[in-house]
Amino acid sequence: MNATSVETRSVIVEREIAHPPEKIWRALTQPHLIEAWLMKSDFKPVIGHRFDFRTEWGAIDCRVVAVEPNRTLTYTWAARGLESIVTWTLTPSAAGTHLRMEQSGFRPDQEQAYQGAKAGWRRFFNQLDQSLAQAD
Amino acid sequence: MPPSHDMLFKTLADPTRRGIFERLCREGEQTVGALTAWAGVSQPAVSKHLGVLKQTGLVLDRHEGRQTHYSAKLDALAPLTDWTSQMAGFWQSRFDDLEDLLKRMDQ
């Protein structure tokens, strides 16, 4: 094991949005609005509340970690053994709102677990791995 | 430009084409003749599959005399194995849908 095996990785998406934070907050926290842009869920903006996002390929288990109305929202995000944390940050800006999403906590071994399961490609990648091992 | 997921999946969805690619992964560089003998389909069919694999960046060809040798280019699979870039793509498209929703919403 080396140092990189315990490192985590994150995904950050940021955008200037021409709407006020209050309005974006509603879209991030009201289930009927969340469903319109993300996924169907039983979300409640209450710390500790457990909810899931439902997709055609299964559920993403989540738990609310932090709620600061119109400013930040954090929830855990666990899908197929891959655990991560999603943090939304809303900052008022000249254009409206600077919206930032950070999903963090992926470990390389979780990434592999997720990739292996994804879309039924496990077998193919296993075969490929074996092929590569044999090729060495 | 790296190939899109759609292109990679489409290219590898064909069992014969995937078989050729896997064989190149397993055996290393091969000539069209050797691949044809193994694949059990005609040489033009194998050449066509190799052409598609080459377009997607999954194989490289090398000409030597009258023979063309093909080898697998495994880094072409990187888009499928890079979880962070996949997730970034997922969130970018969610942001697009969020902006569409905000336009439809009342203040």
gemmi code that builds the backbone of each chain (N, CA, C; Angstrom):
import gemmi

chains = {
    "A": [
        ("MET", (0.849, -1.201, 0.000), (0.000, 0.000, 0.000), (0.885, 1.251, 0.000)),
        ("ASN", (0.527, 2.170, -0.805), (1.266, 3.431, -0.769), (0.330, 4.581, -0.391)),
        ("ALA", (0.890, 5.767, -0.314), (0.122, 6.920, 0.167), (-1.096, 7.219, -0.708)),
        ("THR", (-0.971, 6.965, -2.000), (-2.076, 7.328, -2.881), (-3.311, 6.459, -2.655)),
        ("SER", (-3.114, 5.287, -2.030), (-4.251, 4.384, -1.876), (-5.292, 4.918, -0.876)),
        ("VAL", (-4.904, 5.847, -0.025), (-5.891, 6.394, 0.918), (-6.323, 7.811, 0.528)),
        ("GLU", (-5.751, 8.325, -0.534), (-6.152, 9.656, -0.985), (-7.571, 9.611, -1.527)),
        ("THR", (-8.269, 10.706, -1.365), (-9.599, 10.763, -1.947), (-9.596, 11.793, -3.078)),
        ("ARG", (-10.570, 11.666, -3.917), (-10.659, 12.562, -5.064), (-11.986, 13.286, -5.019)),
        ("SER", (-12.053, 14.416, -5.699), (-13.317, 15.129, -5.704), (-13.642, 15.681, -7.082)),
        ("VAL", (-14.924, 15.945, -7.246), (-15.432, 16.538, -8.480), (-16.028, 17.882, -8.106)),
        ("ILE", (-15.620, 18.928, -8.783), (-16.163, 20.257, -8.495), (-16.771, 20.827, -9.775)),
        ("VAL", (-18.020, 21.274, -9.661), (-18.663, 21.954, -10.780), (-19.163, 23.296, -10.263)),
        ("GLU", (-18.797, 24.365, -10.944), (-19.191, 25.711, -10.514), (-19.821, 26.447, -11.681)),
        ("ARG", (-20.788, 27.284, -11.382), (-21.412, 28.040, -12.453), (-22.040, 29.328, -11.915)),
        ("GLU", (-21.942, 30.384, -12.727), (-22.666, 31.628, -12.428), (-24.090, 31.447, -12.939)),
        ("ILE", (-25.048, 31.663, -12.052), (-26.438, 31.448, -12.445), (-27.230, 32.731, -12.235)),
        ("ALA", (-27.996, 33.125, -13.260), (-28.689, 34.416, -13.237), (-30.002, 34.344, -12.449)),
        ("HIS", (-29.931, 33.776, -11.264), (-31.097, 33.715, -10.384), (-30.604, 33.895, -8.958)),
        ("PRO", (-31.454, 34.449, -8.082), (-31.019, 34.683, -6.695), (-30.869, 33.379, -5.903)),
        ("PRO", (-30.018, 33.401, -4.861), (-29.778, 32.195, -4.055), (-31.069, 31.594, -3.495)),
        ("GLU", (-32.011, 32.438, -3.098), (-33.248, 31.937, -2.489), (-34.005, 31.010, -3.451)),
        ("LYS", (-34.009, 31.413, -4.711), (-34.729, 30.628, -5.713), (-33.999, 29.305, -5.990)),
        ("ILE", (-32.671, 29.385, -6.083), (-31.886, 28.169, -6.312), (-32.033, 27.222, -5.118)),
        ("TRP", (-32.083, 27.809, -3.930), (-32.246, 27.000, -2.710), (-33.517, 26.168, -2.783)),
        ("ARG", (-34.584, 26.792, -3.262), (-35.858, 26.045, -3.409), (-35.665, 24.867, -4.368)),
        ("ALA", (-34.982, 25.118, -5.468), (-34.762, 24.045, -6.456), (-33.894, 22.923, -5.886)),
        ("LEU", (-33.029, 23.277, -4.920), (-32.134, 22.274, -4.326), (-32.791, 21.490, -3.195)),
        ("THR", (-33.894, 22.028, -2.643), (-34.421, 21.435, -1.406), (-35.879, 20.989, -1.450)),
        ("GLN", (-36.621, 21.365, -2.484), (-38.024, 20.927, -2.539), (-38.134, 19.729, -3.480)),
        ("PRO", (-38.604, 18.576, -2.937), (-38.588, 17.330, -3.722), (-39.197, 17.453, -5.125)),
        ("HIS", (-40.331, 18.150, -5.257), (-40.932, 18.201, -6.598), (-40.061, 19.003, -7.559)),
        ("LEU", (-39.281, 19.942, -7.033), (-38.354, 20.709, -7.868), (-37.055, 19.917, -8.103)),
        ("ILE", (-36.577, 19.235, -7.051), (-35.356, 18.411, -7.189), (-35.565, 17.384, -8.309)),
        ("GLU", (-36.772, 16.820, -8.324), (-37.062, 15.787, -9.322), (-36.953, 16.330, -10.754)),
        ("ALA", (-37.256, 17.629, -10.893), (-37.275, 18.214, -12.240), (-35.883, 18.364, -12.847)),
        ("TRP", (-34.850, 18.406, -12.002), (-33.507, 18.588, -12.591), (-32.497, 17.536, -12.148)),
        ("LEU", (-32.805, 16.820, -11.046), (-31.827, 15.838, -10.575), (-32.444, 14.447, -10.600)),
        ("MET", (-33.195, 14.133, -9.530), (-33.818, 12.813, -9.463), (-34.978, 12.872, -8.477)),
        ("LYS", (-35.818, 11.852, -8.550), (-36.919, 11.723, -7.607), (-36.330, 11.391, -6.232)),
        ("SER", (-36.853, 12.044, -5.187), (-36.311, 11.772, -3.855), (-37.329, 12.141, -2.783)),
        ("ASP", (-37.032, 11.711, -1.542), (-37.858, 12.109, -0.400), (-37.026, 13.019, 0.516)),
        ("PHE", (-36.343, 13.936, -0.104), (-35.457, 14.861, 0.603), (-36.233, 15.779, 1.559)),
        ("LYS", (-35.618, 16.056, 2.713), (-36.098, 17.121, 3.616), (-34.873, 17.863, 4.106)),
        ("PRO", (-34.909, 19.182, 4.156), (-33.733, 19.941, 4.593), (-33.564, 19.905, 6.110)),
        ("VAL", (-33.412, 18.694, 6.641), (-33.293, 18.503, 8.087), (-32.039, 17.663, 8.339)),
        ("ILE", (-31.158, 18.169, 9.203), (-29.909, 17.452, 9.470), (-30.210, 16.065, 10.033)),
        ("GLY", (-29.570, 15.055, 9.475), (-29.766, 13.677, 9.914), (-30.830, 12.938, 9.112)),
        ("HIS", (-31.638, 13.679, 8.356), (-32.691, 13.038, 7.559), (-32.080, 12.112, 6.511)),
        ("ARG", (-32.579, 10.873, 6.496), (-32.113, 9.923, 5.486), (-33.096, 9.911, 4.326)),
        ("PHE", (-32.556, 9.925, 3.135), (-33.420, 9.914, 1.947), (-32.686, 9.177, 0.838)),
        ("ASP", (-33.409, 8.936, -0.226), (-32.702, 8.362, -1.377), (-33.136, 9.016, -2.673)),
        ("PHE", (-32.219, 8.983, -3.599), (-32.528, 9.383, -4.964), (-32.810, 8.097, -5.712)),
        ("ARG", (-33.923, 8.075, -6.431), (-34.281, 6.854, -7.138), (-34.012, 7.002, -8.630)),
        ("THR", (-33.317, 6.027, -9.158), (-33.001, 6.039, -10.584), (-33.441, 4.716, -11.176)),
        ("GLU", (-33.405, 4.605, -12.486), (-33.822, 3.351, -13.117), (-32.861, 2.222, -12.791)),
        ("TRP", (-31.635, 2.552, -12.404), (-30.658, 1.499, -12.116), (-30.462, 1.261, -10.631)),
        ("GLY", (-31.307, 1.890, -9.779), (-31.184, 1.641, -8.350), (-31.257, 2.930, -7.555)),
        ("ALA", (-31.037, 2.796, -6.240), (-31.189, 3.960, -5.367), (-29.825, 4.467, -4.913)),
        ("ILE", (-29.758, 5.760, -4.681), (-28.579, 6.380, -4.086), (-28.988, 6.762, -2.666)),
        ("ASP", (-28.315, 6.176, -1.671), (-28.664, 6.431, -0.272), (-27.964, 7.695, 0.204)),
        ("CYS", (-28.752, 8.560, 0.842), (-28.210, 9.856, 1.259), (-28.637, 10.190, 2.681)),
        ("ARG", (-27.878, 11.065, 3.306), (-28.214, 11.577, 4.631), (-27.794, 13.038, 4.679)),
        ("VAL", (-28.704, 13.859, 5.192), (-28.412, 15.292, 5.256), (-27.399, 15.548, 6.368)),
        ("VAL", (-26.321, 16.250, 6.031), (-25.240, 16.509, 6.978), (-25.253, 17.959, 7.448)),
        ("ALA", (-25.515, 18.886, 6.562), (-25.503, 20.306, 6.926), (-26.529, 21.076, 6.112)),
        ("VAL", (-27.209, 21.982, 6.797), (-28.207, 22.826, 6.137), (-28.033, 24.254, 6.643)),
        ("GLU", (-27.733, 25.156, 5.740), (-27.703, 26.579, 6.089), (-28.491, 27.281, 4.994)),
        ("PRO", (-29.783, 27.560, 5.254), (-30.672, 28.013, 4.187), (-30.072, 29.114, 3.308)),
        ("ASN", (-30.218, 28.938, 2.018), (-29.755, 29.874, 0.987), (-28.232, 29.978, 0.878)),
        ("ARG", (-27.505, 29.154, 1.647), (-26.037, 29.245, 1.623), (-25.354, 27.901, 1.354)),
        ("THR", (-25.575, 26.925, 2.211), (-24.921, 25.634, 1.973), (-25.853, 24.469, 2.294)),
        ("LEU", (-25.615, 23.390, 1.579), (-26.357, 22.157, 1.794), (-25.377, 21.006, 1.554)),
        ("THR", (-25.315, 20.090, 2.527), (-24.398, 18.953, 2.386), (-25.146, 17.658, 2.667)),
        ("TYR", (-24.960, 16.682, 1.800), (-25.495, 15.356, 2.089), (-24.526, 14.272, 1.637)),
        ("THR", (-24.621, 13.120, 2.315), (-23.816, 11.983, 1.888), (-24.485, 11.379, 0.662)),
        ("TRP", (-23.716, 10.649, -0.099), (-24.183, 10.114, -1.375), (-23.531, 8.743, -1.525)),
        ("ALA", (-24.322, 7.687, -1.336), (-23.755, 6.335, -1.415), (-24.469, 5.552, -2.498)),
        ("ALA", (-23.741, 5.176, -3.510), (-24.307, 4.412, -4.617), (-23.394, 3.249, -4.927)),
        ("ARG", (-23.943, 2.041, -4.875), (-23.189, 0.842, -5.251), (-21.846, 0.763, -4.539)),
        ("GLY", (-21.890, 0.984, -3.224), (-20.674, 0.852, -2.449), (-19.739, 2.038, -2.551)),
        ("LEU", (-20.130, 3.028, -3.323), (-19.290, 4.208, -3.481), (-19.833, 5.327, -2.592)),
        ("GLU", (-19.085, 5.652, -1.544), (-19.557, 6.673, -0.614), (-18.867, 7.989, -0.881)),
        ("SER", (-19.659, 9.033, -0.921), (-19.082, 10.356, -1.122), (-19.965, 11.380, -0.429)),
        ("ILE", (-19.516, 12.623, -0.450), (-20.262, 13.714, 0.177), (-20.454, 14.814, -0.857)),
        ("VAL", (-21.708, 15.261, -0.986), (-22.031, 16.327, -1.934), (-22.295, 17.607, -1.154)),
        ("THR", (-21.572, 18.653, -1.490), (-21.764, 19.946, -0.822), (-22.115, 21.017, -1.841)),
        ("TRP", (-23.245, 21.664, -1.601), (-23.678, 22.781, -2.443), (-23.357, 24.079, -1.720)),
        ("THR", (-22.767, 25.034, -2.420), (-22.488, 26.338, -1.839), (-23.068, 27.412, -2.746)),
        ("LEU", (-23.907, 28.285, -2.153), (-24.534, 29.358, -2.914), (-23.951, 30.680, -2.429)),
        ("THR", (-23.359, 31.439, -3.335), (-22.784, 32.735, -2.974), (-23.400, 33.809, -3.860)),
        ("PRO", (-24.015, 34.836, -3.233), (-24.591, 35.909, -4.063), (-23.510, 36.539, -4.939)),
        ("SER", (-23.845, 36.836, -6.179), (-22.879, 37.464, -7.086), (-23.599, 38.538, -7.895)),
        ("ALA", (-22.815, 39.304, -8.660), (-23.406, 40.378, -9.472), (-24.433, 39.802, -10.442)),
        ("ALA", (-24.126, 38.644, -10.992), (-25.020, 38.033, -11.985), (-26.238, 37.374, -11.336)),
        ("GLY", (-26.124, 37.059, -10.056), (-27.199, 36.345, -9.367), (-26.603, 35.497, -8.262)),
        ("THR", (-26.118, 34.310, -8.666), (-25.549, 33.397, -7.680), (-24.372, 32.639, -8.287)),
        ("HIS", (-23.323, 32.510, -7.496), (-22.252, 31.596, -7.869), (-22.586, 30.270, -7.191)),
        ("LEU", (-22.923, 29.263, -8.001), (-23.313, 27.965, -7.465), (-22.154, 26.990, -7.623)),
        ("ARG", (-21.807, 26.346, -6.504), (-20.676, 25.420, -6.521), (-21.127, 24.082, -5.952)),
        ("MET", (-20.779, 23.003, -6.641), (-21.085, 21.659, -6.166), (-19.760, 20.921, -6.035)),
        ("GLU", (-19.513, 20.397, -4.873), (-18.319, 19.568, -4.704), (-18.739, 18.194, -4.221)),
        ("GLN", (-18.344, 17.182, -4.961), (-18.587, 15.807, -4.527), (-17.227, 15.218, -4.198)),
        ("SER", (-17.038, 14.851, -2.942), (-15.701, 14.424, -2.532), (-15.752, 13.119, -1.768)),
        ("GLY", (-14.597, 12.557, -1.599), (-14.485, 11.360, -0.784), (-14.323, 10.073, -1.548)),
        ("PHE", (-14.196, 10.164, -2.878), (-13.965, 8.926, -3.621), (-12.586, 8.404, -3.306)),
        ("ARG", (-12.526, 7.119, -3.040), (-11.214, 6.503, -2.931), (-10.981, 5.685, -4.194)),
        ("PRO", (-9.732, 5.556, -4.580), (-9.467, 4.811, -5.828), (-10.061, 3.407, -5.828)),
        ("ASP", (-10.075, 2.725, -4.667), (-10.628, 1.358, -4.663), (-12.144, 1.392, -4.841)),
        ("GLN", (-12.785, 2.472, -4.324), (-14.233, 2.598, -4.530), (-14.525, 2.859, -6.000)),
        ("GLU", (-13.654, 3.655, -6.603), (-13.823, 3.960, -8.014), (-13.836, 2.672, -8.832)),
        ("GLN", (-12.911, 1.776, -8.481), (-12.840, 0.514, -9.212), (-14.089, -0.313, -8.986)),
        ("ALA", (-14.573, -0.324, -7.722), (-15.775, -1.092, -7.410), (-16.953, -0.565, -8.222)),
        ("TYR", (-17.049, 0.739, -8.275), (-18.149, 1.350, -9.022), (-18.027, 1.023, -10.503)),
        ("GLN", (-16.830, 1.218, -11.015), (-16.622, 0.990, -12.442), (-16.901, -0.449, -12.820)),
        ("GLY", (-16.477, -1.365, -11.938), (-16.663, -2.778, -12.232), (-18.127, -3.119, -12.378)),
        ("ALA", (-18.953, -2.517, -11.532), (-20.372, -2.841, -11.522), (-21.132, -2.123, -12.624)),
        ("LYS", (-20.634, -1.010, -13.032), (-21.387, -0.118, -13.904), (-21.742, -0.786, -15.225)),
        ("ALA", (-23.045, -0.709, -15.520), (-23.560, -1.088, -16.841), (-23.175, -2.506, -17.281)),
        ("GLY", (-22.974, -3.388, -16.296), (-22.688, -4.769, -16.663), (-21.345, -4.988, -17.332)),
        ("TRP", (-20.420, -4.072, -17.102), (-19.130, -4.179, -17.769), (-18.098, -4.910, -16.932)),
        ("ARG", (-18.551, -5.373, -15.749), (-17.594, -6.033, -14.856), (-16.850, -7.165, -15.563)),
        ("ARG", (-17.653, -8.007, -16.243), (-17.045, -9.172, -16.859), (-16.015, -8.772, -17.907)),
        ("PHE", (-16.413, -7.788, -18.693), (-15.526, -7.346, -19.760), (-14.198, -6.840, -19.195)),
        ("PHE", (-14.293, -6.037, -18.139), (-13.060, -5.478, -17.579), (-12.223, -6.553, -16.885)),
        ("ASN", (-12.921, -7.529, -16.257), (-12.183, -8.633, -15.657), (-11.397, -9.388, -16.720)),
        ("GLN", (-12.094, -9.645, -17.813), (-11.433, -10.366, -18.902), (-10.255, -9.567, -19.430)),
        ("LEU", (-10.490, -8.260, -19.503), (-9.435, -7.388, -20.010), (-8.246, -7.405, -19.042)),
        ("ASP", (-8.566, -7.325, -17.729), (-7.498, -7.377, -16.729), (-6.684, -8.652, -16.842)),
        ("GLN", (-7.424, -9.769, -16.989), (-6.743, -11.056, -17.125), (-5.868, -11.070, -18.371)),
        ("SER", (-6.434, -10.503, -19.438), (-5.684, -10.449, -20.685), (-4.408, -9.652, -20.493)),
        ("LEU", (-4.541, -8.535, -19.775), (-3.378, -7.673, -19.567), (-2.344, -8.367, -18.688)),
        ("ALA", (-2.848, -9.089, -17.666), (-1.928, -9.799, -16.770), (-1.156, -10.855, -17.556)),
        ("GLN", (-1.896, -11.538, -18.446), (-1.248, -12.578, -19.253), (-0.266, -11.987, -20.252)),
        ("ALA", (-0.585, -10.777, -20.699), (0.256, -10.137, -21.714), (1.602, -9.710, -21.137)),
        ("ASP", (1.645, -9.539, -19.818), (2.890, -9.063, -19.181), (4.022, -10.089, -19.262)),
    ],
    "B": [
        ("MET", (-9.182, 14.890, -29.549), (-10.467, 14.619, -28.862), (-10.556, 13.146, -28.457)),
        ("PRO", (-10.702, 12.844, -27.175), (-10.912, 11.446, -26.794), (-12.290, 10.995, -27.272)),
        ("PRO", (-12.448, 9.706, -27.585), (-13.753, 9.236, -28.044), (-14.797, 9.344, -26.931)),
        ("SER", (-16.046, 9.566, -27.316), (-17.112, 9.661, -26.317), (-17.432, 8.264, -25.790)),
        ("HIS", (-18.123, 8.227, -24.638), (-18.568, 6.935, -24.103), (-19.424, 6.202, -25.131)),
        ("ASP", (-20.341, 6.955, -25.775), (-21.231, 6.343, -26.762), (-20.433, 5.626, -27.841)),
        ("MET", (-19.404, 6.331, -28.319), (-18.595, 5.744, -29.389), (-17.895, 4.475, -28.918)),
        ("LEU", (-17.321, 4.548, -27.703), (-16.607, 3.376, -27.185), (-17.561, 2.206, -26.988)),
        ("PHE", (-18.726, 2.491, -26.387), (-19.688, 1.410, -26.142), (-20.195, 0.833, -27.459)),
        ("LYS", (-20.496, 1.710, -28.409), (-20.988, 1.249, -29.708), (-19.937, 0.390, -30.400)),
        ("THR", (-18.705, 0.875, -30.354), (-17.624, 0.155, -31.024), (-17.433, -1.229, -30.419)),
        ("LEU", (-17.519, -1.305, -29.088), (-17.241, -2.581, -28.420), (-18.497, -3.424, -28.230)),
        ("ALA", (-19.655, -2.920, -28.671), (-20.904, -3.676, -28.499), (-20.948, -4.877, -29.449)),
        ("ASP", (-20.310, -4.747, -30.594), (-20.302, -5.852, -31.564), (-19.385, -6.962, -31.049)),
        ("PRO", (-19.927, -8.183, -30.874), (-19.125, -9.262, -30.258), (-17.864, -9.611, -31.051)),
        ("THR", (-17.979, -9.609, -32.378), (-16.795, -9.953, -33.185), (-15.714, -8.886, -33.028)),
        ("ARG", (-16.166, -7.614, -33.088), (-15.219, -6.510, -32.979), (-14.572, -6.515, -31.590)),
        ("ARG", (-15.405, -6.777, -30.571), (-14.875, -6.808, -29.205), (-13.878, -7.968, -29.068)),
        ("GLY", (-14.227, -9.094, -29.721), (-13.340, -10.253, -29.688), (-11.975, -9.922, -30.288)),
        ("ILE", (-11.994, -9.197, -31.398), (-10.733, -8.810, -32.055), (-9.926, -7.907, -31.115)),
        ("PHE", (-10.618, -6.945, -30.499), (-9.929, -6.026, -29.589), (-9.350, -6.785, -28.386)),
        ("GLU", (-10.153, -7.695, -27.822), (-9.668, -8.463, -26.668), (-8.469, -9.329, -27.045)),
        ("ARG", (-8.534, -9.867, -28.265), (-7.406, -10.704, -28.707), (-6.130, -9.869, -28.840)),
        ("LEU", (-6.287, -8.658, -29.358), (-5.119, -7.769, -29.466), (-4.590, -7.406, -28.080)),
        ("CYS", (-5.511, -7.245, -27.109), (-5.093, -6.974, -25.728), (-4.296, -8.154, -25.180)),
        ("ARG", (-4.785, -9.353, -25.514), (-4.244, -10.577, -24.931), (-2.938, -10.985, -25.609)),
        ("GLU", (-2.933, -10.926, -26.943), (-1.824, -11.494, -27.708), (-0.812, -10.457, -28.183)),
        ("GLY", (-1.154, -9.180, -28.016), (-0.257, -8.159, -28.553), (-0.488, -7.986, -30.049)),
        ("GLU", (0.478, -7.373, -30.711), (0.332, -7.016, -32.118), (0.043, -8.237, -33.007)),
        ("GLN", (-0.896, -8.055, -33.944), (-1.288, -9.141, -34.845), (-1.467, -8.592, -36.262)),
        ("THR", (-1.238, -9.462, -37.235), (-1.531, -9.061, -38.621), (-3.013, -9.330, -38.913)),
        ("VAL", (-3.522, -8.708, -39.987), (-4.913, -8.936, -40.387), (-5.115, -10.421, -40.690)),
        ("GLY", (-4.113, -11.012, -41.349), (-4.196, -12.432, -41.683), (-4.351, -13.302, -40.446)),
        ("ALA", (-3.540, -13.045, -39.437), (-3.604, -13.842, -38.208), (-4.951, -13.657, -37.510)),
        ("LEU", (-5.437, -12.412, -37.518), (-6.738, -12.153, -36.884), (-7.861, -12.839, -37.652)),
        ("THR", (-7.756, -12.852, -38.966), (-8.782, -13.478, -39.801), (-8.827, -14.983, -39.545)),
        ("ALA", (-7.647, -15.598, -39.495), (-7.576, -17.042, -39.254), (-8.242, -17.396, -37.934)),
        ("TRP", (-8.100, -16.504, -36.953), (-8.662, -16.774, -35.633), (-10.150, -16.435, -35.545)),
        ("ALA", (-10.566, -15.348, -36.220), (-11.919, -14.807, -36.008), (-13.023, -15.651, -36.656)),
        ("GLY", (-12.686, -16.395, -37.701), (-13.714, -17.202, -38.354), (-14.672, -16.382, -39.201)),
        ("VAL", (-14.281, -15.185, -39.570), (-15.051, -14.383, -40.535), (-14.087, -13.983, -41.661)),
        ("SER", (-14.649, -13.415, -42.729), (-13.812, -13.108, -43.894), (-12.817, -11.986, -43.599)),
        ("GLN", (-11.757, -11.934, -44.384), (-10.754, -10.875, -44.185), (-11.337, -9.472, -44.368)),
        ("PRO", (-12.211, -9.252, -45.407), (-12.811, -7.907, -45.515), (-13.607, -7.523, -44.258)),
        ("ALA", (-14.283, -8.530, -43.655), (-15.060, -8.249, -42.440), (-14.125, -7.850, -41.294)),
        ("VAL", (-13.011, -8.587, -41.163), (-12.038, -8.265, -40.110), (-11.456, -6.870, -40.341)),
        ("SER", (-11.124, -6.571, -41.616), (-10.561, -5.254, -41.941), (-11.536, -4.135, -41.599)),
        ("LYS", (-12.815, -4.404, -41.863), (-13.833, -3.404, -41.564), (-13.906, -3.159, -40.052)),
        ("HIS", (-13.903, -4.237, -39.276), (-13.923, -4.104, -37.814), (-12.696, -3.339, -37.323)),
        ("LEU", (-11.541, -3.658, -37.901), (-10.305, -2.981, -37.495), (-10.374, -1.492, -37.833)),
        ("GLY", (-11.019, -1.188, -38.968), (-11.186, 0.218, -39.357), (-11.998, 0.984, -38.328)),
        ("VAL", (-13.086, 0.353, -37.857), (-13.942, 0.994, -36.842), (-13.164, 1.167, -35.537)),
        ("LEU", (-12.429, 0.124, -35.141), (-11.622, 0.186, -33.905), (-10.563, 1.288, -34.008)),
        ("LYS", (-10.007, 1.435, -35.208), (-8.974, 2.452, -35.419), (-9.568, 3.856, -35.318)),
        ("GLN", (-10.770, 4.023, -35.907), (-11.448, 5.323, -35.854), (-11.721, 5.758, -34.420)),
        ("THR", (-12.062, 4.791, -33.586), (-12.369, 5.090, -32.190), (-11.083, 5.238, -31.364)),
        ("GLY", (-9.961, 4.933, -31.980), (-8.687, 5.082, -31.274), (-8.321, 3.870, -30.436)),
        ("LEU", (-9.071, 2.764, -30.627), (-8.825, 1.575, -29.804), (-7.670, 0.728, -30.332)),
        ("VAL", (-7.350, 0.886, -31.611), (-6.198, 0.158, -32.150), (-5.307, 1.094, -32.970)),
        ("LEU", (-4.067, 0.674, -33.109), (-3.093, 1.376, -33.959), (-2.688, 0.425, -35.078)),
        ("ASP", (-2.438, 0.979, -36.264), (-1.921, 0.111, -37.309), (-0.487, 0.503, -37.661)),
        ("ARG", (0.244, -0.483, -38.116), (1.642, -0.273, -38.482), (1.889, -1.074, -39.756)),
        ("HIS", (2.340, -0.372, -40.774), (2.574, -1.048, -42.056), (4.010, -1.535, -42.126)),
        ("GLU", (4.163, -2.787, -42.568), (5.496, -3.348, -42.722), (5.460, -4.210, -43.970)),
        ("GLY", (6.102, -3.721, -45.013), (6.025, -4.426, -46.286), (4.582, -4.456, -46.756)),
        ("ARG", (4.099, -5.666, -47.093), (2.710, -5.783, -47.566), (1.763, -6.081, -46.420)),
        ("GLN", (2.288, -6.206, -45.241), (1.464, -6.569, -44.084), (1.106, -5.331, -43.248)),
        ("THR", (-0.100, -5.357, -42.704), (-0.469, -4.340, -41.723), (-0.610, -5.026, -40.371)),
        ("HIS", (0.083, -4.496, -39.384), (0.021, -5.047, -38.029), (-0.853, -4.145, -37.173)),
        ("TYR", (-1.705, -4.765, -36.376), (-2.580, -3.991, -35.484), (-2.243, -4.274, -34.025)),
        ("SER", (-2.339, -3.230, -33.199), (-2.149, -3.426, -31.757), (-3.214, -2.636, -30.989)),
        ("ALA", (-3.525, -3.113, -29.783), (-4.546, -2.458, -28.953), (-3.959, -1.207, -28.306)),
        ("LYS", (-4.780, -0.196, -28.230), (-4.356, 1.056, -27.595), (-5.234, 1.241, -26.352)),
        ("LEU", (-4.703, 0.774, -25.230), (-5.557, 0.673, -24.039), (-5.923, 2.004, -23.422)),
        ("ASP", (-5.102, 3.027, -23.656), (-5.465, 4.311, -23.024), (-6.727, 4.908, -23.643)),
        ("ALA", (-7.176, 4.348, -24.787), (-8.446, 4.810, -25.361), (-9.620, 4.470, -24.448)),
        ("LEU", (-9.410, 3.509, -23.546), (-10.487, 3.130, -22.616), (-10.557, 4.062, -21.412)),
        ("ALA", (-9.602, 4.976, -21.297), (-9.550, 5.843, -20.115), (-10.879, 6.542, -19.803)),
        ("PRO", (-11.599, 7.058, -20.825), (-12.861, 7.735, -20.488), (-13.837, 6.840, -19.731)),
        ("LEU", (-13.748, 5.522, -19.960), (-14.671, 4.606, -19.278), (-14.243, 4.333, -17.844)),
        ("THR", (-12.972, 4.534, -17.543), (-12.487, 4.157, -16.225), (-12.207, 5.363, -15.351)),
        ("ASP", (-12.407, 6.556, -15.882), (-12.146, 7.755, -15.100), (-13.447, 8.215, -14.437)),
        ("TRP", (-13.622, 7.783, -13.203), (-14.856, 8.052, -12.475), (-15.084, 9.546, -12.272)),
        ("THR", (-14.027, 10.266, -11.956), (-14.223, 11.689, -11.663), (-14.684, 12.454, -12.905)),
        ("SER", (-14.144, 12.101, -14.075), (-14.592, 12.839, -15.255), (-16.024, 12.448, -15.619)),
        ("GLN", (-16.383, 11.179, -15.336), (-17.776, 10.768, -15.566), (-18.732, 11.534, -14.674)),
        ("MET", (-18.346, 11.628, -13.383), (-19.213, 12.300, -12.417), (-19.300, 13.795, -12.748)),
        ("ALA", (-18.203, 14.374, -13.190), (-18.217, 15.794, -13.578), (-19.201, 15.993, -14.735)),
        ("GLY", (-19.191, 15.070, -15.686), (-20.121, 15.144, -16.807), (-21.564, 15.037, -16.351)),
        ("PHE", (-21.791, 14.130, -15.388), (-23.129, 13.968, -14.817), (-23.611, 15.290, -14.202)),
        ("TRP", (-22.754, 15.910, -13.371), (-23.165, 17.148, -12.688), (-23.302, 18.317, -13.652)),
        ("GLN", (-22.447, 18.378, -14.674), (-22.593, 19.458, -15.669), (-23.974, 19.390, -16.319)),
        ("SER", (-24.421, 18.184, -16.652), (-25.726, 18.080, -17.313), (-26.857, 18.345, -16.318)),
        ("ARG", (-26.628, 17.992, -15.009), (-27.637, 18.335, -13.987), (-27.736, 19.856, -13.838)),
        ("PHE", (-26.583, 20.528, -13.889), (-26.591, 22.005, -13.804), (-27.394, 22.597, -14.968)),
        ("ASP", (-27.242, 22.020, -16.149), (-28.011, 22.497, -17.307), (-29.503, 22.371, -17.029)),
        ("ASP", (-29.909, 21.207, -16.510), (-31.329, 20.986, -16.225), (-31.815, 21.905, -15.103)),
        ("LEU", (-30.944, 22.163, -14.123), (-31.305, 23.073, -13.030), (-31.566, 24.467, -13.585)),
        ("GLU", (-30.702, 24.932, -14.488), (-30.900, 26.262, -15.082), (-32.202, 26.322, -15.886)),
        ("ASP", (-32.495, 25.243, -16.611), (-33.761, 25.185, -17.351), (-34.941, 25.288, -16.391)),
        ("LEU", (-34.853, 24.572, -15.278), (-35.927, 24.596, -14.285), (-36.092, 26.006, -13.708)),
        ("LEU", (-34.967, 26.651, -13.364), (-35.020, 27.987, -12.763), (-35.725, 28.980, -13.691)),
        ("LYS", (-35.499, 28.811, -14.995), (-36.163, 29.698, -15.969), (-37.675, 29.511, -15.925)),
        ("ARG", (-38.100, 28.266, -15.666), (-39.543, 27.965, -15.648), (-40.196, 28.337, -14.328)),
        ("MET", (-39.394, 28.447, -13.259), (-39.944, 28.689, -11.918), (-40.363, 30.140, -11.727)),
        ("ASP", (-41.371, 30.321, -10.850), (-41.746, 31.683, -10.436), (-40.664, 32.194, -9.491)),
        ("GLN", (-40.567, 33.500, -9.383), (-39.667, 34.058, -8.365), (-40.184, 33.616, -7.018)),
    ],
}
model = gemmi.Model(1)
for chain_id, residues in chains.items():
    chain = gemmi.Chain(chain_id)
    for i, (resn, *xyz) in enumerate(residues, 1):
        res = gemmi.Residue()
        res.name, res.seqid = resn, gemmi.SeqId(i, " ")
        for name, pos in zip(("N", "CA", "C"), xyz):
            atom = gemmi.Atom()
            atom.name, atom.element = name, gemmi.Element(name[0])
            atom.pos, atom.b_iso = gemmi.Position(*pos), 0.0
            res.add_atom(atom)
        chain.add_residue(res)
    model.add_chain(chain)
structure = gemmi.Structure()
structure.add_model(model)
structure.setup_entities()
